[in-house]
Amino acid sequence: MATQASATGVVPYNSPLVRKGWVLQGMLQAASTSFWDGMTGTSADAVIYQKNDFAVGEGQNVIFQMDGNLSSEGHVDQEQAWGNSEQKRLFSSSLGVRRIRWSVDNGDKFDDKNVGDLSLAEHTDSRSKLTDLFIRNKDQFIFDAAQGSLNSEAPTHVIRPNGRAAVANLVAGDIASYAFMLTVEDVVKSGRGYTVGGSRRPLEPYKLMDGRKMFLWVIPSRVSRDLRSDSNFIAVAANADIRGADNKLIKGVIGTFGVFLVIEAQEFFGASSSRLIGKTKTEIAGLRKLDSSGHFTGEVGFGATATNIVADRSLILGKGAIQIAFGLMPDYKFKSSQDFDIKSESALEVWMNVQKTILSAEGEDYADAKVAGFDYGVVCVDTYNYTVA
């Protein structure tokens, strides 16, 4: 005889599988609030390549692999093919999973209640707040990895107006314009002409749902303002295509211009105690500014030195730009105080990590259009914002 379902409607806290499923449900509900939601997928064809391996715990690695295309010359006439065949190319990277916990003080709301019941409004409220905090932090991990803040992994390739060698060399006229956008387009498509970093393999474009291959250009509000006030940009923007189901999935779309899908992102608000993952208080996730002393928004010392130049750092993203690794299933923890349970705290426990895609060649790399050893799908663009008084 089948077991009768419980008539109480109680969702048990003490069942790890039920509890972790309950957490995942809340995280999926919150995922739609993520800036990167429409750009994340489970293959290298997505801008954000997310790989889930629930068997991987803290300190273990998740492996990302990518195949390369063949590029050998042909065997002509009587030239021997056997034994001279090209080896298939394989590129990979690994990402060690870290355990990150976010916690909240519940106060004494659980007093005199069945704390083992996950259907309680207090548990649901704690889950909602913790998953919201998780989504904001995950978004910020991606912004920081792409901008070169996370783990101080500086971008390998940067474009600045008029070939300015460093942020300190930017002047008031070095701002975004339609003419500059055309220059950036040529550099990204050709792989040559970067201000920082030598010639490289051109970025692989991201394929939209309607089949178009585009690069995503993620910009802050100041860059958006400078573009919108440029007369040449205004003329082109009148015909910018922002229609289609593909763009509805991506937040902040301004329009398509040449090979770029231009997206405006919120600017970062919060504070960082270090550049390690999880060590930022993310109030609002978004793009950080960078000053000529090397400090990012939210770091101690940012904009503190007179005459420092402050730059906006925009992002140009192709496919496979960022990698996210998730290990063991996220969990929700609850603990009462030692003072006779007068108060309690809840925590969200996640095993994850984030990095820019920098591939290693398992065998031979290409002779000219190399794949390994640099930011595979990210290019940073620095433009002038202001000078510290």
N, C-alpha and C positions, 0 to 999 in steps of 0.2 A: 504494500500500500504506500502511495506517495506521502511524503511528509507534509503536513498541513502548514501553510504559510503563517507566519506570525501575524496575529491580529493587532499587535501593538504599534506596528509601523516603526519600530526602533531599528535604526541602522547601527550596528555594533562598532564601537571604537576598538575593542580588543581583538578584532580579526585583521591581521596585517593586510591580507589581500583586499578585503572590503574597504579598509581605510585608504590604501594606496589607490584603489580604483576611484574612490570618492575624491581624492586629491586630484587625480588626473582629469576627472570630469570638470572640476573647478578651473583647472589650468586651461583646458580646451575652451571653456566658456570665455575665459579672459583673453585668449589668444587673438581674437578679432580686434582687440584694442591695440595690438602691437603695430608699430610703424612698419615693421619688416614683414608683416604677415603675408602680403601678396607676393613677396619676393623669395620666400623660403620653400625649399623642396627637399626631396630625399635623394637627389642625384646631383652630379656636378653640373648639370645643365641649368640649375637654379642659381640665382645670385648668392643666396645663402644656402649652403649645402649642409643639411642637418642629418646626422647619422645617430640612430638610437641603438644601443646595445645594452640591454638590461642585465647582461651577465657581467658587465665590467664595473668594478668598484673603484674606490679611491686609490690613486697611485697606478692604476692600470691604464693602458692605452687603447684608444679607438683608432683603427687604421683606415685611411682614405686612399683609394686607388683610382688612377685615371689612365686609360689607354691612349697611345699616340697613333697618328696615321703613318703609313709607309711613305718613304720619300726617295727610294733608290732609283738610279738610272737604269735603263733597260739593257738587255743583253742583245747585241746586234749581230746578225748573220751567224757565224760559227762560234761566237764567244760562248764560253762555258757558263751555264746558269747554275748547275748543280755545285754546291759548295760555296757559291758566291751570293747566296740569297741574303736579303736584309733581315736582321733580327727584329722581331716585334718589340716595340718600345712600351715600357711600363713606367709610370711615374707614381709616386706615393708620398704621403706625409702621415704623421701620427700625432695624436693629441691626448695628453694625459688627463684623465678625469679628476676633478677636485670636488671635495664635499663642501658645499656652501649652505649655511643655515641662516634663515631670517626668523626672528622671533618677535612676539607681541605680548605685552602684559594684559591679561584679561581682567585684572582687578578681582572683585569678589562676585562677579555676575553668576558664577556657577554654584554659588553657595546653596545647599539644600536641594540640588538637582542631580539628575542621573548623568554624570559626566561621561558615562560610557555610551551615550546616545548621540551619534553624529548628526542626527536630524535636529538637534537643538539649535535654536536661532543663534545662540552665542558661538557654537562651533562653526556654523555657516558664515557668520560675520567674520570670525577670525580667518577662516579659509579665504574668504573674499578679499580681505585686506592683504593677506600674505601673498596670494596669487597675483594681485594687482602690483604689489611691490616687486615680486619676481619678474613679471613681464617688463616693468620699467627698467629693472636692472639688466635683464637679458638684452633689451634694446640698447642700453648704454654700453654693454660689453661689445656689441657689434659696432656701434659708432666708434668706440675707443680703439678697437682692433684696427678698423679701417683707417682711422686718422693717424695712427701711430702712437697713441698714448698708452694703450694696454701693454704692460710689461716693457715699456719704452722701446718697442720694436718700430723704429723709425721707417717711414716709407722709402722704398727703393727708388721710386720714380715720382717726381714732382714737376708740375708746370707752373711757372709764374709769368705774369705779363712782362714783356720787354726783356726777357731773359735775366731777371734779377736773381743773383746768385744765392741770396738768403733773405729771410724775412726782414732782417735789419736793413736791407737795401731797397725795400719797397717804398714808393713815394705816393702822394695823394692821387696821382693820375693812374696808378696801377690797379684799376678796378675792372670789373666784368663789363663787357660790351659784346655786341654781336660780332664785331670784327675779331675780338679775342676768342669768341666761341668758335669761329671758323678756323683760327689757328690751332686751338685745342683739338678740334675735329681732325685736322690733318695729322697732328702729332700722334693721336691715339690710333688712327687708322694705319698710319705708315710705320709706327714703332720707332720713329726717329725724330730728334729735335727736342728731347726733354731737357728741362733746366737742370734737374738733378737726376742722375742715372743715365747711363749711355743708351745706345740703341737696344731695343728689346723686341721680343715677339709682340705683334699687335694684340691688343685685348680681344678676347673672344666675345662677341655680342650676346646679349640675353635675348632669347626668342619669346616674343609676346604671344598671347593666345591666338591672335589673328595671323600669325606666321611671320610678322615683321621682326627683323633682327636689329635690336637697339642697344645702346649703352645708357645706363641710368646715370644722370648727373644730379646728385643730391646737394642742394644749396641752402644756406641760411637766409634769413630775411634781408640782410643788407645786400647780399649778392642779387637776390630777387629784385630788390628796389633798384639797384644800379642797372640791371638788365631792362626792367620795365620802363625806365626813364631814358633809355637809349633810343634815339629816333629810328635807327635801322632795325632794331629789335621790335619796336612797336609795329613797323610796317609788316614784318614777317609774322608777328604774333597774331595778326588779324586772321591769318589762315592756318594757325596752329591746330593740329588735330588732337583733341582731347576726348574723342568719342570712342565707343567700343567697350565691350565687356572686359577686355584686358586691363584697361586703365582704371576701371571701377575698383579693381582689387588692390590698386596701389594708391596710398594716401598722398595728398598734397600735390597731385599732378598739375603742372602749369601748362604743358603742351609738348609736342614733338617738334624738334628743330634739327633738320639734317638727320644725323644718326643718333641724336640724343633725345631721350625722354627726360625732361627736366622736372624735378620734384623738389618742392620746398619742405624742409624739415624744421622742426622746433629747435631752438637753441637750448643747450644744457643749463640746468640750474641744479646746484648741489655743491658738495664738497668731497674731495678725495684725500684720504690720509696717506695713500701710496698708489702706485700704478698697477698693483697686483689685482687680479680678478676678485671681485667681491668687496673691495675696500673703498667703495664710493657710496656716499649717501645721495642717492638719485632722487631728487625732488621732481624734476622734469627731465626726461631722457631727450638727448638731442646732440647736435654738433657743438663742439667746443671751439673757441678761438685759441690762437697760439701767439705768444709774444716773442720778441726777438731775443729774450733771455732763455727761451726754451720751455717756458711754463705754459700749461694749458688752463683754460677756465676751470675754476674750482680747486686749483692747487695753490698751496701757500706760496706767495711771491708773484702770482700772476698780476701783471700790470703794475707792479710796485715800484719799478725803476723809472725815473723821469727820462723822457726822450725815447723810451722803448717804443718800437713799432708793434702794433697789434694787427694780426692778419686773420681773415676768415679762411678756414680750410674746408673747401668743398671736396666732394668725392665723386669720382667717375668709376662706375662699377660695371664689370662684365660678368659673364657666367662663372660660377665657381669662385667668387671673390673671397668669401668668408666661409669658414668651417665651424660648425657647432657639434660637439660630441656630448651625448647624454648617456650616462651609465645606468646604475641601479634605479629602479622606479622611485620617483619622489615620494616622500612620506610626510605625514602630519603627526607631530608629537605634542603631547599634552602632559603637563606636570603641575601638581598642586604644591603650594609652599610648605616648607617645613614647620611653619607656625600654625599647626593644626588646620591646614587647608583653608586659611582665611582668604587666600588669593591664588591665582594660577597664571601660568604662561603657556602659550602655544608656539610651535615652531614649524616652519616648512623646511624640509631637508631635501636638497637636490644635489645630484652628482653630475657635474657638467664641466665644460670648458669651451673657450672660444679662441680662434686665431685667424689671422689672414692666411690664405692659401699660399704657401711657399713649398713647392714640390722638389723632391729629390728624384734623380734618374736611377731606376733599378739597373739599367745597363748603359747604353749609349744615348746621349742627348743629340739633338739636331745640330748640324754644323753652323747654321746661321740663325734660324728662328728658334733659339733655345727656349726650353720650357722651365728648366729647373733653376733654383737659386735666387729668385726675385718674386716680388708680389705679383702673383699670377693674374689676378682679376681686379686689382685696385690701383688707381692713379689719384694722387692728391693734387688739388689746384689751390694755390695760395694767392689771395688778393688783399689789397690794402683795406683796413678798416679805420684805424685812428692812431694817433701818436699820443702817448701818455704825457700829460702836462707836468 
